């Protein structure tokens, strides 16, 4: 369960980073 919780944390960080990157890229292109 500990490994699963850590995996979810990493996944959330990864998704947040991708979302922020895409958002910044979209703003730059506008």
N, C-alpha and C positions, 0 to 999 in steps of 0.2 A: 504493500500500500504506500509505503514511503517513496518508493521509486516512481510509482504512478503519480503521486502528488508533485514530485519534482519534475516529472515529464510534463505535466499540465502547466506548471509554472514556466518552464522553458518555452512551451508552445505558445502560451499567452504573450510572452515577451517577443517571440519571433513574429507572431501575427501583428502585434502592436507596432513593431519596427517596420514591417512591410507596409502596414496601413499608413504610417507616418511618411514613409518614403514615397509611396504613391501619391499621397496628398500634396507633399511638397513639390513633386514632379509635375502634378496637375496645375498647381498655382504658378510654377515657373513658366509652363507652356501657355498659360493664359496671359 
